[in-house]
Amino acid sequence: MESGSREDVLEFYKHLPFNINKSSETAAEFIKLVNNVEYIYPKAEDLYSARDVLEIGCGTGWLSNSLSYWYNLEVTAIDFNPVAVTEAKKTAELLGINVKFECADLFQYQCETKDIVISNGVLHHTTNTGGGIKKCIELTRKNGKVFIGLYHRYGRKPFLDYFKVLREQNDDKDFLLSKYMELDTRHTDKIQAKSWFMDQVFHPYETQHTLKEVVDIFESENVKLLSTSINQYRGIDDIEELYQEEYGLYDKGMECLEKREYFPGFFYVLGERCE
């Protein structure tokens, strides 16, 4: 498969990898403190019964290390940024876990198929998001699960428009960071906060997508849609109604801005690769 990875994205993340902490010790303590996996993955029973997991685009490794630490899973994790992979390995060592971290281009990567393949907030930073989704499916075992997180076309727009206007008024990074922190108040680690800010506001390349785009790819690759964060992982009775529900994410983004709340416009999709 032709690579969709971008050199400008790689150089951007080498300077300040996304979700990095002030130290590996801090990263390890955060993972020990709270199991954040349960906030993004909709079916914990999948994790308890899985043999192995692959994360595509692991960054500094918070998710892969959490999967290993909290669920004792056999985890393989790849990223094309050697700086991020080095940080991920340091954190794993401090946690006393054995995650197989590799520096690799996701579009060229090959391995044995896994029970669960996860790509969380990565593929929209490539020039071939659809090809990236197909790659995740290719590396998923039959009857295994594929879990994809992407920026949403409608839900993301209010956030992007807000910072576009701010940057036209004042492109000073300190000013924009202060505006970002007014919305995103989660971070106690200043380095981590800055990594989120740079990723959200100054990223050199990103695309936005819809559930229908993902479902169309799933159907072409014989993957059954199981659930999505768009309707809070409830059952899907009518897919067309769900497609209509997507448009409401724009209104939610606008509402959050008015309330000075952080809403990046992100969605997850869980599918099962069929026989």
C-alpha positions in Angstrom: 0.0 0.0 0.0 1.3 3.5 -0.9 2.2 5.5 2.2 -0.1 8.3 3.3 2.3 9.5 6.0 3.6 13.1 5.8 7.1 14.3 6.6 5.7 17.6 7.9 3.6 15.7 10.4 6.5 13.6 11.5 8.7 16.7 12.1 5.9 18.4 14.0 5.6 15.5 16.4 9.3 15.1 16.8 9.4 18.6 18.3 6.6 17.9 20.8 5.0 14.5 20.7 1.3 14.5 21.4 0.1 13.8 25.0 3.7 13.8 26.3 4.3 14.5 30.0 7.0 16.4 31.7 8.6 13.1 32.5 8.2 9.4 32.0 7.7 9.1 35.8 4.7 11.4 35.5 3.3 9.5 32.6 3.6 6.2 34.5 1.9 7.7 37.6 -1.0 9.0 35.5 -1.6 5.5 34.1 -1.5 3.9 37.5 -3.9 6.5 38.9 -6.8 6.2 36.5 -7.9 3.6 33.9 -8.7 6.0 31.1 -9.2 3.1 28.6 -12.7 2.6 30.0 -13.6 6.2 28.9 -13.0 5.5 25.2 -13.5 1.8 24.6 -17.2 0.8 24.7 -17.0 -2.9 25.6 -14.6 -3.8 28.4 -15.4 -7.5 27.9 -13.6 -7.4 24.6 -10.4 -6.5 26.5 -10.8 -9.2 29.1 -11.2 -11.9 26.5 -8.7 -10.7 23.8 -5.5 -12.5 23.2 -3.7 -9.6 21.7 -4.1 -6.0 20.7 -2.4 -3.7 18.1 -2.4 0.0 18.4 -1.6 1.9 15.1 -0.2 5.3 15.8 0.5 4.9 19.6 2.4 8.2 20.1 3.9 8.3 23.6 2.0 5.2 24.5 -0.6 6.1 27.1 -3.2 3.8 25.5 -1.0 0.9 24.8 0.7 1.1 28.2 -2.7 1.4 29.9 -4.1 -1.7 28.0 -1.1 -3.7 29.2 -1.1 -2.4 32.8 -4.9 -2.6 33.5 -5.9 -5.6 31.4 -2.6 -7.6 31.2 -2.9 -7.8 27.4 -0.3 -8.7 24.9 0.1 -5.4 23.2 2.0 -4.4 20.0 2.1 -0.7 19.2 3.6 1.2 16.3 4.3 4.9 15.5 6.4 6.6 12.8 7.9 9.0 15.3 11.0 7.6 17.0 10.9 10.4 19.7 7.4 9.3 20.8 8.3 5.6 20.7 11.3 6.2 22.9 9.1 7.9 25.5 6.5 5.1 25.3 9.2 2.5 26.0 10.5 4.5 29.0 7.0 4.6 30.5 6.5 0.9 30.0 9.7 0.1 31.8 8.7 2.2 34.8 5.3 0.4 34.8 7.0 -3.0 34.7 5.1 -4.1 31.6 6.1 -5.6 28.3 4.6 -3.7 25.4 6.2 -4.4 22.0 6.8 -0.8 20.7 8.0 -0.4 17.1 8.9 2.6 14.9 7.1 2.0 11.6 5.0 3.5 8.9 1.5 2.2 9.4 0.9 1.9 5.6 3.9 -0.4 5.2 3.6 -2.4 8.5 3.0 -6.1 8.5 2.3 -8.5 11.4 0.1 -11.4 12.4 -3.5 -10.4 12.7 -4.8 -9.4 16.1 -8.0 -9.7 18.1 -8.3 -6.0 18.5 -6.8 -3.2 16.3 -7.1 0.4 17.5 -6.2 3.6 15.8 -7.1 6.6 18.0 -6.8 10.0 16.5 -4.2 9.2 13.9 -5.5 8.5 10.5 -6.9 12.0 9.9 -3.3 13.2 10.0 -2.4 11.2 6.9 -3.3 11.8 3.2 -5.0 8.4 3.0 -7.5 8.0 5.9 -9.5 5.4 4.0 -6.4 3.4 3.2 -5.5 3.6 6.9 -8.8 2.2 7.9 -8.4 -0.6 5.4 -5.0 -1.3 6.9 -6.4 -1.6 10.4 -9.0 -4.0 9.1 -6.3 -6.0 7.2 -4.4 -6.5 10.5 -7.6 -7.6 12.4 -8.3 -11.3 12.9 -11.5 -12.7 11.6 -14.2 -12.1 14.2 -11.9 -9.6 15.7 -12.7 -5.9 16.5 -11.4 -2.7 14.9 -11.8 0.5 16.8 -11.2 3.8 15.0 -11.2 7.4 16.3 -11.3 10.4 13.9 -12.2 14.1 13.8 -15.8 14.6 12.8 -16.6 16.8 9.8 -19.4 18.7 11.5 -18.5 18.4 15.2 -14.9 19.6 14.6 -15.9 22.8 12.6 -16.9 25.1 15.5 -13.5 24.5 17.3 -11.5 25.1 14.0 -13.5 28.2 13.1 -13.1 29.6 16.6 -9.3 29.3 16.4 -9.1 30.4 12.8 -10.7 33.7 13.8 -8.4 34.0 16.9 -5.3 33.4 14.8 -6.4 36.1 12.3 -6.6 38.5 15.2 -3.5 37.4 17.1 -1.2 34.5 16.1 0.9 34.7 19.2 1.2 31.2 20.7 1.0 32.3 24.3 -2.2 34.2 23.6 -3.7 31.2 21.8 -2.6 28.8 24.5 -4.4 30.9 27.1 -7.5 30.8 24.9 -7.2 27.0 24.5 -6.8 26.5 28.3 -10.0 28.4 28.9 -11.7 25.6 27.1 -9.6 22.6 28.0 -9.1 22.6 31.8 -8.2 18.9 32.3 -4.4 19.2 32.4 -2.3 19.5 35.5 0.9 18.8 33.6 2.0 22.0 31.7 4.0 20.0 29.1 1.1 17.7 28.4 -1.3 20.8 28.1 1.0 22.4 25.6 1.3 19.2 23.5 -2.5 19.1 23.3 -2.7 22.8 22.4 -0.1 22.4 19.6 -1.8 19.3 18.3 -5.3 20.9 18.3 -4.4 24.4 17.0 -1.1 24.3 15.1 -1.1 20.9 13.5 0.2 21.1 9.9 -2.3 18.7 8.4 -5.7 17.2 9.3 -8.9 16.0 7.7 -12.4 15.5 9.1 -14.8 12.7 8.4 -18.3 11.2 8.9 -19.7 8.0 10.2 -21.0 7.2 6.7 -17.5 7.4 5.3 -16.3 4.8 7.8 -19.3 2.6 7.4 -18.9 2.6 3.6 -15.4 1.3 4.0 -16.5 -1.2 6.6 -19.1 -2.6 4.2 -16.5 -2.9 1.4 -14.2 -4.8 3.7 -16.8 -7.1 5.2 -16.8 -5.4 8.6 -20.0 -5.1 10.7 -20.7 -1.8 12.5 -21.2 -2.6 16.2 -21.5 0.8 17.8 -20.3 4.4 17.7 -19.8 7.3 20.1 -22.1 9.4 18.0 -25.1 7.9 19.8 -23.2 7.0 23.0 -22.7 3.4 21.8 -26.4 2.6 22.0 -28.0 0.0 19.7 -28.3 0.9 16.0 -31.9 0.4 14.8 -31.8 2.7 11.8 -28.4 3.7 10.2 -30.0 6.5 8.2 -31.3 8.1 11.4 -27.8 7.9 12.8 -26.4 9.6 9.8 -28.9 12.4 10.4 -27.8 12.5 14.0 -24.3 13.4 12.9 -25.3 16.8 11.9 -26.2 17.6 15.5 -22.6 17.4 16.4 -22.1 20.9 14.9 -24.7 22.3 17.3 -23.1 20.5 20.2 -19.7 22.1 19.3 -21.3 25.5 19.1 -23.0 25.0 22.5 -19.8 23.9 24.1 -18.0 27.0 22.8 -20.7 29.3 24.2 -20.3 27.5 27.6 -16.5 27.8 27.4 -16.2 24.0 27.3 -13.7 21.8 25.4 -15.3 19.9 22.5 -12.7 18.9 19.8 -15.3 17.2 17.6 -14.1 13.6 17.7 -15.9 10.3 17.2 -15.2 6.6 17.6 -16.5 3.6 15.6 -16.3 0.0 16.6 -16.6 -2.8 14.0 -16.2 -6.6 13.8 -14.4 -8.2 10.9 -16.7 -10.9 9.6 -15.7 -14.4 8.3 
